[in-house]
Amino acid sequence: MIRSIFIFLASLFRIFSIFREEVTLICKIDNIGDYILFRNFLKDFKDSAFNQKRRIVLVGNIAWKNIFESYDHSTIDKVIWVNINSLQNNIFYRYGILSLLNSFRIHSIVQPTYSRNLLIDFLLLPLRAKFKYTPFGDDLNHITELKIKNDLSYSHIIKSDRDIDFEFDRNLFFFKNLDPVFSKVKFSLPFARKLHSENVISFFIGSSSKTRQFSKENLSYILKSIESRGIDRINLIGGHSEFKLGEELSQISERVVNLCGKLTLSETINTIGNSKIVLTMDSSGLHMAMGTGVSKVYCFSNGNHAFRFVPYPKQYKNLTVFFPPIIDMTIVKHQKIVYDSFKNGSLIPIDSIRIDLAIKSIVKGLRSK
């Protein structure tokens, strides 16, 4: 009853849309890595036949605001930034955002997230629009029965007739079905290239999940094994939560520099892009390195969401991924088994990876750089 009242009150804001021009609303509120694998489709969106010169309103996650404002702000006419924690936990904030969205005169809603969730449906289903587009997707972040019901509220459900695992390729399939112009979109990430290159490694030591975060002992072992092998500097990269760990690790050598919590996202991308080699957990650092085209990228993964984010498809030859032994022994000949086992996540501790074997591979890469 209370929910219905709030939705009704939010819908009253439609009165402000009467004299506005029609817009296309794009909703993309998932995480930094997801945005990096999505952002290339914004460039051609405004002038696409699908959009028909309408103004574009983007609903975006404030977590990646710095990346958007650094590279992509010219592609969108207006952005509604949302704080995901507030959206989840503050009922007044939630309905405030819904009220604001109701004030637009919406022609089409584009929801490209493959694993749609309840928050996305909360924001989009009550909105009045002529068309609403979404991938068929999966129910990883949803309640199965509720997703099936909510699917009926979208006018266009885009479903692939084949298995597409990699997140960028899923985005590519979705947008190609909106307009063929998107079929030429390639994955990339701009960065400010330095005039004088240095012999630098960047090590993205952070992860949002404990099962995907190396222990300090393993991080220390990796750093001690590579810091003396002709490297000018090793940049430790992460967020504020990794600052203390970075300070402790930086005591290993004067060549190990703690940048955790000191860089904006765009500065992080520039630092990674100008690196000879990047080491990273299965996190946004991986997509920053791959998007900027670092020549050698080494990723430590516990198999979380296998093939969706890591490993990349075979044409990306600059990436080497280290998995726990149980995955390493299976992934070459039985990819479907690995995909089916870990497509919804993995709880295997990343510390189970054979670090000694990983270091041999990295040192070999250092010698051939």
Residue pairs with C-beta under 8 A, 6 or more apart in sequence:
6 91
6 95
7 95
7 98
7 126
9 95
9 99
10 95
10 98
10 99
10 102
10 126
11 102
11 126
12 102
13 99
13 100
13 102
13 103
14 102
14 103
14 128
16 103
17 102
17 103
17 104
17 105
17 106
18 105
20 103
20 104
20 105
21 54
21 55
21 105
22 54
22 105
22 106
22 107
23 54
23 55
23 56
23 57
23 77
23 104
23 105
23 106
23 107
24 45
24 51
24 54
24 55
24 56
24 57
24 106
24 107
24 108
24 109
24 110
25 56
25 57
25 58
25 59
25 101
25 104
25 106
25 108
25 109
25 110
25 127
25 129
26 42
26 45
26 56
26 57
26 58
26 59
26 76
26 109
26 110
26 111
26 112
27 58
27 59
27 109
27 110
27 111
27 113
27 120
27 123
27 124
28 34
28 35
28 38
28 58
28 59
28 60
28 61
28 112
28 113
29 59
29 60
29 61
29 82
29 84
29 87
29 113
29 119
29 120
29 123
30 61
30 113
31 61
31 63
31 64
31 208
31 284
32 63
32 64
32 67
32 265
32 284
33 283
33 284
33 286
33 287
33 309
34 113
34 167
35 60
35 61
35 64
35 67
35 68
36 64
36 67
36 189
36 284
36 287
36 288
36 291
37 167
37 168
37 171
37 187
37 287
37 309
38 112
38 171
39 67
39 68
39 71
39 72
39 189
40 185
40 186
40 187
40 188
41 112
41 171
41 172
41 175
41 182
41 185
42 58
42 72
42 75
42 76
43 72
43 75
43 185
44 181
44 182
44 185
45 51
45 56
45 75
46 53
46 56
46 75
46 76
46 77
47 53
48 178
48 179
48 181
48 182
49 179
49 181
50 108
50 178
50 179
51 108
51 179
54 107
54 108
55 77
55 78
56 75
56 76
56 77
56 78
57 76
57 77
57 78
57 79
57 80
57 104
58 76
58 78
58 79
58 80
59 79
59 80
59 82
59 97
59 101
59 123
60 68
60 79
60 80
60 81
60 82
61 81
61 82
61 84
62 81
62 82
62 83
62 84
63 84
64 265
65 81
66 264
66 265
66 266
67 265
67 266
67 269
68 76
68 79
70 265
70 266
71 189
71 190
71 266
80 97
80 100
80 101
82 97
83 93
84 119
86 93
86 94
87 93
87 94
87 97
87 119
88 119
94 122
97 123
98 122
98 123
98 126
101 123
101 127
102 126
102 127
102 128
106 127
106 128
106 129
106 130
107 129
107 130
107 131
108 129
108 130
108 131
108 132
108 133
109 124
109 127
109 129
109 131
109 132
109 133
110 133
110 178
111 120
111 124
111 132
111 133
111 134
111 135
111 154
112 134
112 135
112 171
112 174
112 175
113 120
113 135
113 137
114 135
114 137
114 138
114 167
114 170
114 171
114 174
115 137
115 138
115 139
115 140
115 141
115 142
116 134
116 135
116 137
116 141
116 142
116 147
117 141
117 142
118 141
118 142
118 143
118 146
121 142
121 146
121 150
121 153
124 132
125 150
125 153
130 155
131 155
131 156
132 153
132 154
132 155
132 156
133 154
133 155
133 156
133 158
133 178
134 151
134 154
134 156
134 157
134 158
135 157
135 158
135 159
135 170
135 174
136 151
136 157
136 158
136 159
136 160
139 147
140 344
142 150
151 157
158 173
158 174
158 177
158 178
160 170
160 173
164 170
164 173
165 307
165 308
165 339
166 307
166 308
166 309
166 312
166 313
167 308
167 309
168 187
169 313
172 182
172 183
172 185
175 182
175 185
176 182
176 183
187 290
187 291
188 291
188 292
188 293
189 269
189 273
189 287
189 288
189 291
189 292
190 292
191 269
191 270
191 272
191 273
191 274
191 292
192 270
192 273
193 273
193 274
194 274
197 274
197 276
198 232
198 233
198 274
198 276
199 230
199 231
199 232
199 233
199 276
199 369
200 231
200 232
200 233
200 234
200 235
200 274
200 275
200 276
201 226
201 231
201 233
201 234
201 235
201 275
201 276
201 277
201 278
201 279
202 234
202 235
202 237
202 271
202 272
202 275
202 277
202 278
202 279
202 285
202 289
203 219
203 222
203 223
203 234
203 235
203 236
203 237
203 278
203 279
203 280
204 237
204 238
204 272
204 278
204 279
204 280
204 281
204 283
204 284
204 285
204 286
204 288
204 289
205 214
205 219
205 236
205 237
205 238
205 242
205 245
205 246
205 249
205 260
205 281
206 213
206 237
206 238
206 239
206 241
206 242
206 260
206 281
206 283
206 285
207 213
207 281
207 282
207 283
207 350
208 283
209 304
211 302
211 304
211 346
211 347
211 348
211 349
211 350
212 281
212 282
212 283
212 301
212 302
212 304
212 350
213 281
213 350
214 222
214 281
214 300
214 350
214 351
215 351
216 245
216 248
216 249
218 351
218 355
219 245
219 249
220 249
220 252
221 355
221 359
222 279
222 355
222 358
222 359
222 362
223 234
223 249
223 252
223 253
223 256
224 252
225 359
225 362
225 363
226 234
226 359
226 362
226 363
226 366
227 234
227 252
227 253
227 255
227 256
228 253
229 363
229 366
229 367
230 366
231 255
231 366
232 255
233 255
233 256
233 257
234 253
234 255
234 256
234 257
235 257
235 259
235 271
235 275
236 242
236 246
236 249
236 250
236 256
236 257
236 258
236 259
236 260
237 259
237 260
237 263
237 268
237 271
237 272
237 285
238 245
238 246
238 260
238 261
239 260
239 261
240 260
240 261
241 261
242 260
242 261
243 258
243 260
243 261
243 262
245 260
246 258
246 259
246 260
246 261
247 258
249 256
249 258
250 256
250 257
250 258
259 271
263 271
268 285
268 288
269 288
269 291
269 292
272 278
272 285
272 288
272 289
272 292
272 294
273 288
273 289
273 292
273 293
273 294
275 289
275 294
276 294
276 295
276 296
276 369
277 294
277 295
277 296
277 297
277 298
277 362
277 365
277 366
277 369
278 285
278 289
278 294
278 296
278 297
278 298
279 298
279 299
279 300
279 362
280 286
280 289
280 297
280 298
280 299
280 300
281 299
281 300
281 301
281 350
282 299
282 300
282 301
282 302
282 304
282 309
282 310
286 297
286 299
286 309
286 310
287 309
289 297
290 297
290 312
290 316
290 318
290 319
293 318
294 318
295 318
295 369
296 318
296 320
296 365
296 369
297 318
297 319
297 320
298 319
298 320
298 321
298 322
298 358
298 361
298 362
298 365
299 310
299 311
299 319
299 320
299 321
299 322
300 321
300 322
300 350
300 353
300 358
301 310
301 311
301 321
301 322
301 323
301 350
302 323
302 324
302 346
302 347
302 348
302 349
302 350
302 352
302 353
303 323
303 324
303 327
303 338
303 341
303 342
303 346
303 348
304 342
304 345
304 346
305 342
305 343
305 344
305 345
305 346
306 327
306 331
306 338
306 339
306 341
306 342
306 343
306 346
307 335
307 338
307 339
307 343
308 343
310 319
310 321
311 319
311 321
311 331
312 319
320 361
320 365
322 328
322 353
322 354
322 357
322 358
322 361
323 331
323 353
324 348
324 349
324 350
324 352
324 353
325 352
325 353
325 354
326 348
327 338
327 342
327 348
328 354
330 337
330 338
331 338
